[in-house]
Amino acid sequence: MTIINDAEEIKARLKTEGKAIDIDPKQQINDILIMNGQMEAVRREYQVKDRNSQMKASNVILTS
């Protein structure tokens, strides 16, 4: 059985092509935490709007 792992080759190729950059892990983690907080706020806002929409829709009486 042969395990094929091209990850290092791909990483080197991407660096030479300028498609990969080195990052500052502390800054990246901080940025990710900020983005996660913003996304959580968006999710909560969506859930509130969805819940309110469902409640309003349940109060509508359809007549024909």
Secondary structure, 3 states (H helix, E strand, C coil): CCCCCCHHHHHHHHHHCCCCCCCCHHHHHHHHHHHHHHHHHHHHHHHHHHHHHHHHHHCCCCCC
